[in-house]
Amino acid sequence: MRPEQGTRMNESQIAALVSENERLKAELNEVRASSNQYLQNVAHQLTAPLGAIKWSIEALKDPQVPIGRKSNLLSSIYSQATILVHLIKNFALMSNLEADLELGQFREKPEPIDMMRLAINLANDFQPQASERGNKIVVAESTFHKVFGSKKLAIEKNLVAQAISNLLENAVKYADSRETINLLAQADDRTVSIVVESKGIPISDEEKRNIFARGFRGAAARQKVAAGTGIGLYLASRVMKLHQGAIHVDAQGRISRFALEFPRPKLK
Amino acid sequence: MSPKKHTILFVDDEPMFTEPLRLVLEAKGFNCVSLTDMSAAVDFLDSNEVSVLVSDIMMPSGEAFPGIDSSETGFHFVSLVREEFPDVRVICLSVIGDQTKIEKLKRQGALYLRKGETPLETAAKLIETKATGVINF
């Protein structure tokens, strides 16, 4: 190699490094901006239910408000508290799920879980919120008996509970009022799935492609409910990836079905 | 005019804030109506006499007003109310903190209350004052 050629190569290497450095700086700024926006969103999402709880308590304390009308306020406080707990769990999950995925291992050891019991507990948790819009969450127990019989599913319970909760919360938010939200189990040769089925805003084919991306919210979803973090389905998809499973959406007209699909060997 | 003669219209897709307000104002004798989108509210204003409108900002626009971004609905709604129902006094109840947007609402003659930050009793008294024109603190 002639000396001048070596110098030229070094210069071009330096130029490449400089441009790479610029690119990384820009990327870092972008990440910072998006994480600031994310934090603001988090603060807003947490403040709203707490504000509502404060006002409900103030109305409860008002001696002029008839006792008979106060039970609605108590239900509302309960719903808001459920929303808060759910949100905080999502935010906590967000911060350590990525690390778990990188390591490719669970923080806690998967354990055999009775899926029907889990489904019933989660349905009960979201029922007060659903009732506010005249919706009912129904656990199709016969499908669970058929798929699971006396068997259990080896999963990290808290993660899967959060994934199912995210599907239920969406169903409650986006279902047409006075509709039934079905929680059911299904299976084929290779997989077992937990499915949340509801009737509400339609999901377009393009939205289906993006629906599991972090921060994505469909146009109709934004139109119907202004506030939302856009991380519920993303987190559910990451939870399923950690379980070597998958998440699917199937939507026809106003009926949509979200399925959490586990590999059959997890049935024990 | 006694409170009974005044109708207060609440427009909010999430009743968790308007419900406690409504209960407190009903206990004071006001006639309260709750609706969940802009289209239903405009319909109601067309055929009913409303003293005070308490409206959210981020809410659905409904079928009669397609194409409005739900995070902006309240701004469109307030402009429409100022133009078509100038006698209705307007209070916006929302979580937005953008001062430029809040200033715009104020210029349009709306009172802005931030959800959960104004004590419930104060919010109720402000609505009462707007409705009756009497300061009763």
Boltz contact constraints between the chains, C-beta under 6 A:
constraints:
  - contact:
      token1: [A, 48]
      token2: [B, 95]
      max_distance: 6.0
  - contact:
      token1: [A, 51]
      token2: [B, 115]
      max_distance: 6.0
  - contact:
      token1: [A, 51]
      token2: [B, 116]
      max_distance: 6.0
  - contact:
      token1: [A, 52]
      token2: [B, 16]
      max_distance: 6.0
  - contact:
      token1: [A, 52]
      token2: [B, 17]
      max_distance: 6.0
  - contact:
      token1: [A, 54]
      token2: [B, 116]
      max_distance: 6.0
  - contact:
      token1: [A, 55]
      token2: [B, 20]
      max_distance: 6.0
  - contact:
      token1: [A, 55]
      token2: [B, 120]
      max_distance: 6.0
  - contact:
      token1: [A, 56]
      token2: [B, 20]
      max_distance: 6.0
  - contact:
      token1: [A, 58]
      token2: [B, 120]
      max_distance: 6.0
  - contact:
      token1: [A, 59]
      token2: [B, 20]
      max_distance: 6.0
  - contact:
      token1: [A, 59]
      token2: [B, 23]
      max_distance: 6.0
  - contact:
      token1: [A, 59]
      token2: [B, 24]
      max_distance: 6.0
  - contact:
      token1: [A, 62]
      token2: [B, 24]
      max_distance: 6.0
  - contact:
      token1: [A, 64]
      token2: [B, 27]
      max_distance: 6.0
  - contact:
      token1: [A, 65]
      token2: [B, 23]
      max_distance: 6.0
  - contact:
      token1: [A, 65]
      token2: [B, 27]
      max_distance: 6.0
  - contact:
      token1: [A, 69]
      token2: [B, 23]
      max_distance: 6.0
  - contact:
      token1: [A, 76]
      token2: [B, 16]
      max_distance: 6.0
  - contact:
      token1: [A, 222]
      token2: [B, 70]
      max_distance: 6.0
  - contact:
      token1: [A, 223]
      token2: [B, 60]
      max_distance: 6.0
  - contact:
      token1: [A, 223]
      token2: [B, 70]
      max_distance: 6.0
  - contact:
      token1: [A, 224]
      token2: [B, 60]
      max_distance: 6.0
  - contact:
      token1: [A, 226]
      token2: [B, 58]
      max_distance: 6.0
  - contact:
      token1: [A, 226]
      token2: [B, 70]
      max_distance: 6.0
  - contact:
      token1: [A, 226]
      token2: [B, 71]
      max_distance: 6.0
